[in-house]
């Protein structure tokens, strides 16, 4: 019996049937990204209410945020690798289910300790969602549309970040603190349903090609990242000891990875100039972006004398611009080349940092918002193009771990920026208590901080040009 060959009409019909499924699969990934980002920003606004509800100190309720971020930071590479081994669809479904279940547990928690434990569990679900949504892009859209899909995920991440404070405030005022966690339950259920129905099935890869899991490397990396994250977020005299632990941990991790048969991260990956350069740039640029969140509130309130409402509206400009820019940035990266647009994004960020470093405070809020918009647009273009340049050519059996590494580099940059850029700001302001500093001292601190940010962006730009030149010599860039 001869095989039936589909003609043009049947091929078009099959393609038409696949398009809605692909869009719904992308919708499930977008919703997963939105929920992961919302889980960070929506909890911050609830900290004062949680302190009152549980009669706890601010330092204690901060662990509601820290536990979530710590789980994501320490586990995101490991869960990405686990997805490569056991099947990304299966693990992503488990991650969405875990996130949804943990959201319910958070809303029903009778004590602060149980709430923190549930948030850590929610962070594990979020780590799986963050790592595997980007890894799934290569299986849901054509390679030529990779930038557009990654840009859409970037937009959803920015929307989740921007939506959290305002949505959280409304929910707390109307329904109590439990609502900021319970809101994720129906949304998580919808994401789980869409993912189960429309994500492509896992490919059956021979065991010899998959390799094995690396429990020792996973443990060492988790402990190292936990020590570093806690050193950057907690302080209290422990920071140097924790940094020492992190330094020893990374040395042991490299030693182990060079010797095990199936390492968590193959050290040979870092010989790729595009990958190693992209990871370094992502960390540097995320450090810079954190400066806007650390320095911005003090400059706007103490330097320019704005009230709390106008400070909040001004700070919302960044995530709003990112939400509008990321998807078009993906299309631009597809059209003009991801590596070229990475450089363009960095040039835009450098120009914005230069303006902020030279900004006289007498020009007012408008001359702060304009560079902030340029900075955010440059960041959205850079982040989308940088991720696209990496993920477009990643082998299928490495997508999870590479996506996890990209997310990790971004998170480490944000954690470092919160501590390092904050320290630069306080030092440059030449005051012990920044809350009582003179407006001119605050403005001076802001300018110095963004001068340092300019140096970091310039370093990232030099890395981009160098890695592009190396890749061209290797024949990987046109």
N, C-alpha and C positions, 0 to 999 in steps of 0.2 A: 504494500500500500504506500503510495507516494505521500510525502508530507505536504500539508496544505500551506501554501505561501500566501501571506496576507497581502492584498493589493493596497493601492493608495487609500481607498475609502476606509478599509478596515484599519490601516495604520493610523489614519487621522482620528478615527473613532477611539482606538485604544489610547492614543495620546491625549485626547480630550477627557477620557475617563480617568487618566492618571493625574491630570493637572489639579482637579479639586482635592484629591487625596494628598498630593504633595503640599498643597497650600494648607490643608488642615494639619498635616504633620508639622509644618513650619509654625502653625499657630500653637500647637502643643509645646514646641520648643520655646517660642516667644513667651508664652504664659509661665513656663518654668523659670525663665530668666527674670521675668517681672516679679514673681513670688520670692525668688532668692534675694533680689535687691530690696524689695519691700520689707523683708524680714530684718534687714539691717536698720533702715531709716525709720521705720514705724515704731520701733522699740525705744529709740532715743528720746522721743517726745514724751514717752510714758514714764521715764525714770522718776521725776518728782512725785507723780501719783503713786507709783509703786513704793517709794520710800514712806509715804504716808500710810498706805494700805497695810504694809507689813511692819510698820514702826521700825524701819531700818535706816542706817546711815546711807549717805550718797555713795560712799566707797563700796558698801555692800551691794547696793542695787546696780552698780556699774557692771557687776558680773553677769547681769542679764544680757548685756551687750557683748562683754568680753568672751563669755562662754560660746556664743554663736560665732563670733569672728575667729576665735581660737580653733574651733572645730573645723571651720572652712580652711583656714591657713595650714593647719597641720596635716589634713587628710586629703586635700584636693588632688595632689599628684598621685597618691596611692589609689584613690578610687578611680582616677582616670586609667591607671594601669590595670586595675581589676576589671574595668569595663572592656579593655582590649582583650583580656584573657577569657572572661566568662560570657561575654556578649553585652554590647552596649544597650540594646533595647531592654533586655531583662533587668540590668542593673538600674537603668534610668527609671523604669516602672517602679522598682523597689524604692528608689530614692524619692520619687514623688509621693508614694504611699507613706514612707517614713516621715517626710516633711509634713504631710497633711495630718497624720496621726499625732506627731509631736506638737503641731499647732493646737490641736484639740486639748492635749495634755497641758500645754502652757495656759490656755484659757481656764482650765479646771483646777489648776494647781492650788492647793490649800496653804502652802507655805513658800517662802522665798527660796529655800533650798531645793524644793521639788521643781519650782519654776526654773531655776538655773539649770538643773539637770535636764529638764525637758527642752530648754533652749539649746543645750549642747547636742541633744539628739536631733533637734531641728536643724542645727548647723551641719550635722553629718548628712542629712537629707539634702541640704542646700549645696554642700560640696559636690555631691553626686550630680545634682542638677546643673551646676555651673560648669563642671568639667565636661559632662557628656552632651550638653546642648550644642556646644561649639563643635565637639567631635562628630556629631550627627549631621552637621551641615553638608559634609562631603557625600553623604548617602541620601540626602533629600533633594538637593538641587544640582544642576549641571555645574561643572567647574567654572564656566564663564560667568556664572551668577553667584559665585562664592562671596564676593565682596558685598553684593546687595543683601544676601542672607545674613552675613555677619554684621553688617550695618543695622539691619532690623533688630538683631539681638542686642546690639549696643543701644539702640533707641529704647528698647524695652527696659534695659538695665537703668538707663537715665530716668525714664518715667517712674520706675519703682523708687529710685532714690529721691526724686522730686516730690512724688505723691505722698511718701510716708509721713512727713511732719504734719501736713494739712489734714490728710485723711485720719491720722492717728488722733489729732486734736478733736476732730468732729466725733469720732467714735467714743473717745473717753468722755467727752462732755455729754453725749447722748445715752451711752450704754455702759460706761465703766471701763476699767482698764482691761478686763477680759476680752472685750471686743476687738482690741488691736491684734490679738492672736487668733481669735475665732473667725475673723474675716477671711483668713487664708484657708479655712476648711472647705467651703464650697468651691473656691477658686482652685484649690489643689485637686478636689474631686473631678472638676471639669478638665484640668490638665491631664489627669490620670486617664480619664475616659478617652480623650482625643489621642493621647500617646498610644494607648492600648489598641485603638481601632486603626490608626493611620501611620504609625512609625513602621518603617520597613523591617522585616524580620532579620535577625542576626544571621550572618553568613557562617557557614560551617567551615572553620579553618582547621587543618590538621594539627594535632597536638604538638608535633615536632616544630611547626612554624610558630605556634603561639608562645612556647616557652612556659616557664613556671612562675609562681609568685615568689617574691623576695621578702619573707617576714622580718629578717634581721634589718635589712635596709629600710623597710617601711617603719619599723620601730625607731631606728636611729634618726631618720629624717623627721618623724613626728616629734620626738623629744627635742631635737635641735631647733626646729621651727617654733615649738612651744616656748622654749627658753628665750629665743630671740624676741618673739612677740610679747612675752611677759616683761622682758627687759625694757622694751620700748613703751609699753602701756602702763606699767605699774610703778617702776622706780622704787621709791621708799628705801633707798640704800641697797637694794638687791640687784640693781641694774648691771653693775660691773661683774658681779659673781655670775649672773645669768648669761651675760655676754661671753664670759670665759667658758661656761658650759656649752654655749652655742658654738664657739670656736673649736673646742675639742670635739664636739659632736659632728661638725661638718668634716673634720679631718678623719674621724673614724668612719663616717659614711662613705667618703671617697675611697678609703682603704678597702672597705667591704665590697663596694660596687665593682672595684677593679678585679675582685677575686671570685665572686659568685658566678655560677653558670648562667642564671637568668636574673640579671640585676633589675632593680626597680627603674633606674635611669641608666641607660647605656652612656658611659662617659664619652664614647666616640661621637655622640650627638653634638657635643660642644665643639667639635672640630669643624662643624658646619658654620661658616661665617655668618650666614643669614640667620640661623637659629640663635646662636650665641649672641649676636649683635641685637637681634630683636628682643631677647629676654633682658639684656642690659638696658636697652633704650626704654622698654616698658617700665622697668623699675625706676629709672631716673625721672621719666616724665610723670609717673604717678606721684613721686615725691614732690614734684613741683606743683601738681594740681592740689595736693593736700594743703599747700600754703594758703590757697584761697579760702579754705574752710577754717584754718587755724588763725590766720592773720586778719581775714576779712571782717569778722564780727567786731574785733577790737578797734580796727581802723574806722569802721563805719559808725560805731557808737561813741568811742572816745575821741577819735581823731576828727570826725565830721559832725559829731553831736546828733546823730539820728536817733529817733525813738525805736523801740523794739519792733514795732510793726513794719517800719520802713527798712530796718536791718533785715528782717525776715524776707521781705519782698525782694530786696536786692540780692540776697544770697540765693534765692530761688531762680535768679536769672541764669546761672550757670547750668544747672540740670535741665532747665527748660530749653536752653539753646542746644545742649547736647542731644536732647530728645528729638529736636527738629532737624539736627544736622547729621546724625549718625547714618540714617538710611540713605539720604542723598550722597553722603560720603562713600558708602559702599558702591553705589552706582558709578561714582567718579573713579574709584579705584579699579573697578572692572573695565571702565572705558579707557583710562589713560595709563594704567599699570600701577600695581600696588606699591612697588618699591619707590617709584617716582613720587607718588602721592604721600608716602611716608615722609620723604624729605620736605615736600611742600608744607605738610602739616607742622613739622618742626620749625620751619622758617617762620610760619605764622605765630607759633608759640613764642619764639625768640623775640619777634617784633613786639608782641604784647608785653612780655616781661620787661623789655627795655623801656617801654612807655610807662609801666607801673613803677620802675626803678627811678624814673626821672620826674614822676608826677608831683607837682606842687599842690598841697592840700587846699589852697585858696580857690582852685578851679572847681571844687565841689564834686557831687556824686556822679554827675554825668561823665566826667573825665575818669572816673573809676569804672563805671559800667562799660564804657566803650572798649577799653583794653580787655576787660573781663570777657566780653562777648567774643573778641578776636581770639583770646587765649582758649576759650572753650571750643570754638569752631576748629581751631588748629589741633586741639587735643582729640576731638571726635574724628577728624580726618586721619590723624596719625594712628590712633588706636585701631580704627577699622582697617586701614590699609596695612598696618603692621601685622595684625592678626591674619588678614587675608593672605599676605605674602608668605606667611609660615604655613597656614593650614591648607592652602591650595595644592601643595605638592607633597604633603605628608603621606607615607604609606598607610594603608588601611589599618594594619595591625599596630600602628603607633599613634593613631589620632587621639585616643583617650589620654595617654600620658603627656603628649605634647600640649594638648589643650589645657591639661592640669598645670603644666609648667608655665604657660602663658598667664593663666589666672593667678598662679602663685607669685610670679614676678610683679604683677600689678598690686596684689595685696601687700607684699613686702614693701613696695614703694609707698603705699598709703600709710602703713604702720610706721615706717621710717620717717616719712614726712611729718606725721603728727608730732613726733618727738623732736627730730632734728630741726625742722623749720620753725617749730615753736621755740626751741632753744635759741636759734639765731635771732628771732624776733625779740625775745626778752633781752638778750645780750645787747642788741643794737639799740634798743630803747633806753638802755643805761638806767634801769630802775629795778628795784627788787620786787615791787608789787605792780604788775602791769595794769591792774584795775584802777589804780590811783595815779597813773602816769599822766603827765602833761600832754595835751593834744599834739604839740610839736614833736615830743619824744616818741609818741605812738606813730606819727607820720614818718619820722626818720627811721624807726624800726621797720616799718612796712617797706620803705624804699630799699633799705639794705637787704631785707629778706628776698625781695624780688630781683635784686642784683645777683644774689647767690643763686636764685632760681634760673636766671639768665645763663649763668655759668654752667649749670646742670644741663640745660637745654642745648647749649653750645657743645657740650661733651657728647650728648646724644646725637647731635647732628654730625659731629666728627665720626662717631661710630657708624652711623648710617652711610656716610660717604665711603668710609674705609671698607665696610662689609660689602657694599655694592661693587666696589672696585675689585675686591677679592673674588666675589661671585662671578664677575664678568670674565676674569682671567680663567675661572673654572668652566666658562661656557654656560653659566646658568642665568645670565642676564643678557637681554638683547641690547 
